[in-house]
Amino acid sequence: MGSRVAPPLAIIFMDSLERDFNTSASHKPDLYMRYIDDVLGVWTHGSANLQEYFRHINDAHPSIKFTIESTDKTPSIPFLDTSITVEPTGKYTTELYIKPTSAGIILHADSAHPWKTKRAVLHSQIRRAINISSDNSARERSIEKIKDLFLNNGYNMRTISRATSCCQTSRPRPRRRATPVTRLVLPFIDDKLAQTVQAIVHKSGQQNLGVTWTNKQTIKNQLVRSALKPPPCPGGSRCHSCAAGLQGRCHSSGVVYQLTCTLCNRSYIGETGRHIRLRYNEHLRDAKNHRMDSPWGDHFRDDHPRCRPEPQHIAAKILQTCNTSRDRKIAESLWIRTYRPALNTNIASWAVL
């Protein structure tokens, strides 16, 4: 299922197939539930009829073959993350099921995430074990599996025991009506800095202000690339931005950039959501035409009136790549505050403390 559309198509196909073979079957299951490719059913028509039904559904389509596990051969069968045990009396119990082939990997205690996130993951997994289990003994076995999982991922027993006690004694809080909250999105550095910022926000008295921590520097982002090589420059050998120093990156978009006059070393910092080559061409055109009220038009008209601007006169460099317009505005303001470029008329795009 490498394509995004594959799972929905598979589900639609299986739904049509199931309707056909369940309609034509001589005996039908009392309960038939499927999630993707896992099916759970309840059968009360005897083992012989079950085998006949099994052969019937396997003959429904040449490319679809089912396998079967039943409580006739083993008292417990797994379905997704639940192990279902049927006793001789007909009573059944449920508890948490973890595949023997599971890698046992979950958010590690030493990973670069806020501690609040790690604690939430721990609590959610313990609550999952509790909710799946049907009685006290099953609940204890399920919680032990979760304890082993988190111990193997660097969490200490004190933290796990405290979370277990909290989940077993606390009751779910009723949902309150959501109030609008302004989110301050900041890069996560470490827990110490996060706690300091949270304390400052709390002391500010702003009830509708929250902090969301993000970290774009993941291992996946560092190691995985969707393209084997950058796309070719659409301008070819005549691309002005490539000649100005953006060779191989002129197609980049959503960037904060710096342009430097090679004649006097004065610079300008800006941002754009478009391809950087398009924005560079606009700056170069302003310089050539001595456009009024533009940084490069004013600069070459006032400081280099006899120079015919070419790409070698305005060197280009990408300072930062951003995902959103808000991030670009903030990054541009920070770079302007750091470099104090002479050709910028504004101190910053946004006010930066």
C-alpha positions as CSV (number, residue, x, y, z in Angstrom):
1,M,0.0,0.0,0.0
2,G,2.5,2.5,-1.1
3,S,-0.1,4.9,-2.5
4,R,-2.3,7.1,-0.3
5,V,-5.4,6.0,-2.3
6,A,-4.6,2.3,-1.9
7,P,-6.1,1.8,1.6
8,P,-9.5,3.4,0.8
9,L,-9.7,1.4,-2.4
10,A,-8.9,-1.8,-0.6
11,I,-11.6,-1.1,2.0
12,I,-14.2,-0.3,-0.6
13,F,-13.3,-3.5,-2.5
14,M,-13.4,-5.7,0.6
15,D,-16.8,-4.2,1.6
16,S,-18.3,-5.2,-1.7
17,L,-16.7,-8.6,-1.6
18,E,-18.0,-9.3,2.0
19,R,-21.5,-8.3,1.1
20,D,-21.5,-10.8,-1.7
21,F,-20.1,-13.8,0.1
22,N,-22.1,-13.2,3.3
23,T,-25.3,-12.9,1.3
24,S,-24.7,-16.2,-0.6
25,A,-23.4,-18.2,2.4
26,S,-25.6,-21.0,3.8
27,H,-24.6,-20.1,7.4
28,K,-23.5,-16.6,8.4
29,P,-21.5,-15.4,11.5
30,D,-23.5,-13.8,14.3
31,L,-20.9,-11.0,14.4
32,Y,-18.6,-9.9,11.6
33,M,-16.3,-6.9,12.1
34,R,-13.3,-5.9,10.0
35,Y,-10.6,-3.3,10.5
36,I,-8.4,-3.0,7.3
37,D,-7.3,-6.7,7.0
38,D,-8.2,-8.0,10.5
39,V,-11.6,-9.7,10.9
40,L,-13.4,-10.6,14.2
41,G,-16.4,-12.9,14.1
42,V,-18.7,-14.9,16.4
43,W,-19.7,-18.3,15.1
44,T,-22.4,-20.5,16.7
45,H,-23.2,-23.0,13.9
46,G,-20.6,-25.7,14.7
47,S,-17.0,-26.5,13.5
48,A,-18.1,-28.3,10.4
49,N,-20.1,-25.3,9.1
50,L,-17.3,-23.0,10.1
51,Q,-14.9,-24.9,7.8
52,E,-17.5,-24.8,5.0
53,Y,-17.9,-21.0,5.4
54,F,-14.1,-20.6,5.4
55,R,-13.8,-22.5,2.1
56,H,-16.7,-20.4,0.7
57,I,-15.1,-17.0,1.4
58,N,-11.8,-18.1,0.1
59,D,-13.4,-19.0,-3.2
60,A,-15.0,-15.5,-3.5
61,H,-12.0,-14.0,-5.3
62,P,-8.8,-15.6,-6.6
63,S,-6.6,-12.8,-5.2
64,I,-8.0,-12.7,-1.7
65,K,-7.2,-15.5,0.7
66,F,-8.2,-15.6,4.4
67,T,-6.5,-17.4,7.3
68,I,-8.4,-18.4,10.4
69,E,-7.8,-18.6,14.2
70,S,-10.6,-20.0,16.3
71,T,-11.1,-20.7,20.0
72,D,-11.7,-24.4,19.1
73,K,-7.9,-24.8,18.9
74,T,-6.7,-22.1,21.4
75,P,-8.6,-20.4,24.2
76,S,-7.3,-16.9,23.2
77,I,-7.2,-15.1,19.9
78,P,-5.8,-11.6,19.2
79,F,-7.7,-8.9,17.4
80,L,-5.8,-5.7,16.9
81,D,-4.4,-4.7,20.4
82,T,-6.9,-6.9,22.3
83,S,-6.5,-10.6,23.3
84,I,-9.9,-12.3,23.7
85,T,-10.1,-15.4,25.8
86,V,-13.2,-17.6,25.8
87,E,-13.7,-19.8,28.9
88,P,-15.5,-23.2,28.8
89,T,-18.6,-21.6,30.4
90,G,-18.9,-19.3,27.5
91,K,-17.7,-16.2,29.4
92,Y,-15.0,-14.2,27.7
93,T,-12.3,-11.8,29.0
94,T,-10.2,-9.2,27.3
95,E,-6.8,-7.8,27.9
96,L,-4.0,-5.9,26.2
97,Y,-2.2,-7.8,23.4
98,I,1.2,-6.9,22.1
99,K,2.6,-8.9,19.1
100,P,5.6,-11.1,19.9
101,T,7.3,-9.5,16.8
102,S,6.8,-5.9,18.2
103,A,10.0,-3.9,18.4
104,G,8.8,-2.4,21.7
105,I,9.8,1.1,20.6
106,I,7.9,4.1,22.0
107,L,8.8,7.7,22.7
108,H,12.1,7.4,24.6
109,A,12.6,9.1,28.0
110,D,15.7,10.8,26.6
111,S,14.2,12.0,23.4
112,A,14.1,15.7,22.6
113,H,10.4,16.3,23.5
114,P,8.9,18.2,26.4
115,W,8.3,16.1,29.5
116,K,4.6,16.9,29.3
117,T,4.5,15.1,26.0
118,K,6.3,12.0,27.4
119,R,4.0,12.0,30.5
120,A,0.9,12.2,28.2
121,V,2.1,9.2,26.2
122,L,2.7,7.2,29.4
123,H,-0.7,8.1,30.7
124,S,-2.5,7.3,27.5
125,Q,-0.9,3.9,27.2
126,I,-1.8,3.0,30.8
127,R,-5.4,4.1,30.2
128,R,-5.5,2.0,27.1
129,A,-4.4,-1.0,29.0
130,I,-7.1,-0.3,31.7
131,N,-9.9,0.3,29.2
132,I,-9.2,-2.9,27.2
133,S,-9.1,-5.2,30.2
134,S,-12.3,-6.8,31.4
135,D,-11.5,-7.6,35.0
136,N,-8.9,-6.9,37.7
137,S,-6.5,-9.8,36.9
138,A,-6.5,-8.9,33.2
139,R,-6.0,-5.3,34.1
140,E,-2.9,-6.2,36.2
141,R,-1.4,-8.3,33.4
142,S,-2.1,-5.5,30.8
143,I,-0.5,-2.8,33.0
144,E,2.6,-5.0,33.5
145,K,3.1,-5.2,29.8
146,I,3.0,-1.4,29.6
147,K,5.4,-1.1,32.5
148,D,7.9,-3.4,30.8
149,L,7.5,-1.4,27.6
150,F,8.3,1.9,29.2
151,L,11.1,0.5,31.4
152,N,12.8,-0.7,28.2
153,N,12.5,2.8,26.8
154,G,14.3,4.6,29.6
155,Y,11.5,5.5,32.0
156,N,12.1,4.9,35.7
157,M,9.8,2.8,37.9
158,R,8.8,5.7,40.1
159,T,7.4,7.7,37.2
160,I,5.6,4.7,35.8
161,S,4.1,3.8,39.2
162,R,3.0,7.3,39.8
163,A,1.3,7.4,36.4
164,T,-0.3,4.0,37.0
165,S,-1.7,5.1,40.4
166,C,-3.1,8.4,38.8
167,C,-4.8,6.5,36.0
168,Q,-6.3,3.9,38.3
169,T,-7.8,6.4,40.8
170,S,-8.7,9.5,38.8
171,R,-11.9,9.8,36.9
172,P,-12.2,11.3,33.4
173,R,-12.9,15.0,33.7
174,P,-16.0,16.3,32.0
175,R,-15.2,18.3,28.9
176,R,-15.5,22.0,29.2
177,R,-16.5,24.3,26.5
178,A,-13.4,25.2,24.5
179,T,-12.3,28.8,24.9
180,P,-10.2,30.5,22.2
181,V,-6.5,30.2,22.9
182,T,-3.7,32.1,21.2
183,R,-0.9,29.7,20.6
184,L,2.8,30.8,20.8
185,V,4.7,28.3,18.7
186,L,8.4,28.0,19.8
187,P,11.2,25.6,19.0
188,F,11.9,23.1,21.7
189,I,15.4,23.2,23.1
190,D,15.2,21.4,26.5
191,D,12.9,20.9,29.5
192,K,14.7,23.5,31.6
193,L,14.1,26.3,29.1
194,A,10.5,25.1,28.4
195,Q,9.7,25.3,32.1
196,T,11.1,28.8,32.3
197,V,9.0,30.0,29.4
198,Q,5.9,28.3,30.8
199,A,6.5,30.1,34.1
200,I,6.8,33.5,32.4
201,V,3.6,32.9,30.5
202,H,1.8,31.9,33.6
203,K,3.0,34.9,35.6
204,S,1.9,37.2,32.7
205,G,-1.7,36.7,33.7
206,Q,-2.7,36.0,30.1
207,Q,-5.4,33.4,30.5
208,N,-5.9,32.8,26.8
209,L,-2.2,32.4,25.9
210,G,-0.7,28.9,25.5
211,V,2.7,27.6,24.3
212,T,3.2,24.9,21.7
213,W,6.6,23.4,21.3
214,T,7.9,22.2,18.0
215,N,11.1,20.7,16.7
216,K,11.6,20.4,12.9
217,Q,15.1,18.9,13.3
218,T,14.1,15.3,13.4
219,I,16.3,12.3,12.3
220,K,13.8,11.7,9.4
221,N,14.2,15.2,8.1
222,Q,18.0,14.9,8.3
223,L,18.3,11.5,6.6
224,V,15.3,11.2,4.2
225,R,15.1,13.2,1.0
226,S,12.2,12.8,-1.4
227,A,14.4,13.7,-4.4
228,L,17.6,12.1,-5.4
229,K,19.0,15.4,-6.7
230,P,17.7,19.0,-6.9
231,P,15.5,19.8,-9.9
232,P,17.3,21.5,-12.8
233,C,17.4,25.3,-13.0
234,P,14.6,26.5,-15.2
235,G,16.7,29.4,-16.4
236,G,19.7,27.3,-17.4
237,S,22.9,29.1,-18.1
238,R,21.1,32.4,-18.2
239,C,19.7,32.3,-14.7
240,H,20.7,35.5,-12.9
241,S,20.2,34.1,-9.4
242,C,22.5,31.1,-10.1
243,A,25.2,33.6,-11.3
244,A,24.7,35.6,-8.1
245,G,25.6,32.6,-5.9
246,L,22.4,30.5,-5.7
247,Q,23.6,27.7,-7.9
248,G,21.4,24.7,-7.3
249,R,19.1,26.5,-4.9
250,C,17.4,29.1,-7.2
251,H,14.2,27.0,-7.1
252,S,14.0,27.3,-3.3
253,S,10.8,28.9,-1.9
254,G,9.7,30.1,1.6
255,V,13.1,31.6,2.4
256,V,14.8,34.5,4.2
257,Y,17.6,35.8,2.0
258,Q,20.5,38.3,2.0
259,L,21.6,40.3,-1.0
260,T,25.0,42.1,-0.8
261,C,26.4,44.7,-3.1
262,T,29.8,43.6,-4.1
263,L,30.8,47.2,-4.9
264,C,30.4,48.6,-1.4
265,N,29.5,45.6,0.7
266,R,26.1,47.0,1.8
267,S,23.4,44.4,2.2
268,Y,19.7,43.9,2.2
269,I,17.6,41.1,4.0
270,G,14.2,40.1,2.8
271,E,11.8,37.1,2.7
272,T,9.7,35.5,0.0
273,G,7.2,32.7,-0.3
274,R,7.9,32.3,-4.0
275,H,10.9,30.9,-5.7
276,I,14.0,32.9,-4.7
277,R,15.0,33.3,-8.4
278,L,11.8,35.3,-9.1
279,R,12.4,37.6,-6.2
280,Y,16.0,38.1,-7.1
281,N,15.1,39.0,-10.7
282,E,12.8,41.7,-9.4
283,H,15.5,43.2,-7.2
284,L,18.0,43.1,-10.2
285,R,15.4,44.8,-12.4
286,D,14.8,47.5,-9.8
287,A,18.5,48.2,-9.7
288,K,18.8,48.3,-13.5
289,N,15.9,50.7,-13.9
290,H,16.8,52.8,-10.8
291,R,13.3,52.3,-9.6
292,M,12.2,54.9,-7.1
293,D,11.4,53.8,-3.5
294,S,13.0,50.4,-3.9
295,P,16.1,49.4,-1.9
296,W,18.2,48.4,-4.9
297,G,16.9,51.1,-7.3
298,D,17.7,53.8,-4.8
299,H,21.1,52.3,-3.9
300,F,22.4,52.1,-7.5
301,R,20.9,55.5,-8.5
302,D,22.5,57.3,-5.5
303,D,25.7,55.3,-4.8
304,H,26.6,53.7,-8.1
305,P,25.0,55.8,-10.9
306,R,27.5,54.9,-13.6
307,C,27.3,51.2,-12.9
308,R,25.1,48.9,-15.0
309,P,24.0,46.3,-12.4
310,E,24.6,42.7,-13.3
311,P,24.3,39.5,-11.2
312,Q,28.0,39.7,-10.1
313,H,27.2,43.1,-8.5
314,I,24.4,41.7,-6.2
315,A,25.5,38.5,-4.4
316,A,22.7,36.3,-3.1
317,K,22.6,34.0,-0.1
318,I,19.7,32.0,1.6
319,L,19.8,32.6,5.3
320,Q,16.9,30.3,6.4
321,T,14.1,28.2,5.0
322,C,10.7,28.5,6.7
323,N,7.4,26.6,6.4
324,T,4.9,29.4,7.0
325,S,4.6,33.1,6.3
326,R,4.5,33.8,10.0
327,D,7.8,31.9,10.5
328,R,9.4,33.8,7.7
329,K,8.4,37.2,9.1
330,I,9.8,36.3,12.5
331,A,13.0,34.9,11.0
332,E,13.5,38.0,8.8
333,S,13.1,40.3,11.8
334,L,15.6,38.3,13.8
335,W,18.2,38.3,10.9
336,I,17.7,42.1,10.4
337,R,18.2,42.7,14.1
338,T,21.4,40.6,14.0
339,Y,23.0,42.0,10.9
340,R,21.5,45.5,10.8
341,P,21.7,45.7,6.9
342,A,22.2,49.2,5.6
343,L,19.7,48.9,2.7
344,N,16.7,47.9,4.8
345,T,14.4,50.8,5.5
346,N,12.4,48.9,8.1
347,I,14.0,47.7,11.3
348,A,11.9,44.5,11.3
349,S,8.8,43.0,9.6
350,W,7.4,42.2,13.0
351,A,8.2,43.7,16.4
352,V,10.8,41.4,18.1
353,L,11.5,41.7,21.8
